[in-house]
């Protein structure tokens, strides 16, 4: 089965219902699995299980810090929940009256002059993924440090404040 796309393999082997197949395909995309080859997925899983399992707690802790920073703003326009989940992904919801997931993603990717003056070294470009018109996904991984999370949290609070000011 080497060389076959993951979803092709799932469909042929399991004779899965088309609706269930669509949901599995969507879940694969949401979780970041747009890689097409089973071998690539297996290699990542092998490395993760052999080398990264002990440090996953760091990713989960850093993700929780991001979500807590968003919650601390008290914003009703941009929100996120962290209810004792153990994951390295944070999903942030944006109220449609103040923008879209893509507009938030684009704003987080740029650094304005005013932001540079206000935040200093915390004026960073944040790379994230707009899942849909109402949500954005952030992922922590072994290349993300506590200092990175500190700067990202400051930038998130800054941008959330901008969005909240626009909707007053």
C-alpha positions in Angstrom: 0.0 0.0 0.0 3.0 2.3 0.0 2.7 5.4 -2.2 -1.1 5.6 -1.9 -2.8 8.7 -0.6 -4.1 8.2 3.0 -7.8 8.7 2.3 -7.6 6.3 -0.7 -6.3 3.7 1.6 -9.0 4.3 4.2 -11.8 4.2 1.6 -10.6 1.0 -0.1 -9.6 -1.0 3.0 -12.6 -0.1 5.2 -15.4 0.1 2.6 -16.4 3.2 4.6 -19.7 5.0 4.2 -19.3 8.2 2.0 -20.6 10.4 4.8 -18.2 8.9 7.3 -15.4 9.2 4.7 -16.1 12.9 4.2 -16.1 13.5 7.9 -12.8 11.6 8.3 -11.3 13.6 5.4 -12.4 16.9 7.0 -11.0 15.8 10.4 -7.7 15.0 8.7 -7.5 18.5 7.3 -8.6 20.2 10.5 -5.9 18.3 12.4 -3.2 19.4 9.9 -2.9 16.1 8.0 -2.8 17.3 4.5 0.2 15.1 3.7 -0.8 12.6 1.1 1.5 9.6 1.6 1.0 7.0 4.3 4.8 6.5 4.7 5.2 10.2 5.5 2.6 10.0 8.2 4.2 6.8 9.6 7.6 8.4 9.7 6.3 11.4 11.6 4.5 9.1 14.0 7.6 7.0 14.5 9.7 10.0 15.4 7.0 11.3 17.7 6.7 8.1 19.6 10.4 7.5 19.8 11.7 11.0 20.5 8.9 13.5 21.4 6.5 11.8 23.8 8.2 13.2 26.9 8.1 16.8 25.6 4.5 16.8 24.5 3.6 18.2 27.9 5.6 21.3 27.0 3.5 21.8 23.9 0.3 21.3 25.8 1.4 23.8 28.5 2.4 26.4 25.9 -1.0 25.9 24.1 -2.8 26.4 27.4 -0.8 29.7 28.0 -2.0 31.0 24.6 -5.6 30.2 25.4 -5.4 31.7 28.9 -3.9 34.9 27.4 -6.9 35.2 25.1 -9.3 34.5 27.9 -7.6 37.2 30.1 -8.6 39.8 27.5 -12.2 39.3 28.4 -13.1 39.8 24.7 -16.5 38.7 23.4 -15.3 39.2 19.8 -12.3 36.8 19.9 -12.5 33.8 22.2 -11.1 30.4 22.9 -11.6 27.6 25.4 -9.2 25.3 27.2 -11.0 22.8 29.3 -8.3 20.5 30.5 -7.7 19.3 27.0 -4.3 17.8 26.2 -3.3 19.0 22.8 -0.9 21.3 21.0 -3.6 23.0 19.0 -5.7 26.1 20.1 -8.8 27.0 18.1 -9.8 30.6 18.3 -13.2 31.8 17.4 -13.9 35.3 15.9 -17.3 36.9 16.0 -18.5 37.6 12.4 -19.4 41.2 13.2 -15.8 42.1 13.7 -14.1 40.0 11.0 -13.3 36.6 9.6 -10.8 33.9 10.4 -8.8 34.9 7.3 -8.8 38.6 8.3 -7.5 37.7 11.7 -4.9 35.4 10.3 -3.7 38.2 7.9 -3.6 40.7 10.7 -1.6 38.4 13.0 0.9 37.9 10.2 1.9 41.6 9.8 3.6 44.0 12.2 2.5 47.6 12.0 4.7 50.6 12.9 2.4 51.4 15.9 2.6 47.8 17.1 6.4 47.9 16.8 6.4 51.0 19.0 3.9 49.7 21.5 5.2 46.1 21.8 8.9 46.2 21.0 10.2 42.7 20.7 6.8 41.2 21.2 5.8 42.8 17.8 6.0 39.4 16.0 4.5 37.9 12.9 2.3 35.0 13.9 1.7 32.2 11.5 -1.7 30.4 11.9 -4.3 28.8 9.8 -7.9 30.0 9.1 -10.0 26.9 9.5 -13.1 28.7 8.3 -14.8 32.1 8.4 -15.2 32.0 12.2 -12.0 30.3 13.5 -8.3 30.2 13.4 -6.0 27.4 14.5 -2.6 27.8 16.3 -0.2 24.9 16.7 2.7 24.6 19.1 5.6 22.2 18.4 9.1 21.5 19.4 10.4 24.6 17.6 8.3 26.9 19.8 9.9 28.2 23.0 8.4 29.8 26.2 9.8 33.1 25.0 8.0 32.7 21.7 4.7 32.0 23.6 5.3 35.1 25.7 5.6 37.3 22.5 2.7 35.6 20.7 0.5 36.1 23.8 1.4 39.8 23.9 0.7 40.2 20.2 -2.6 38.3 20.5 -3.7 40.6 23.4 -2.8 43.6 21.3 -4.6 42.5 18.2 -7.7 41.4 20.2 -7.8 44.9 21.8 -7.7 46.4 18.3 -10.7 44.3 17.2 -12.6 45.1 20.4 -12.0 48.9 19.9 -13.3 48.6 16.3 -16.6 47.1 17.5 -17.4 49.6 20.3 
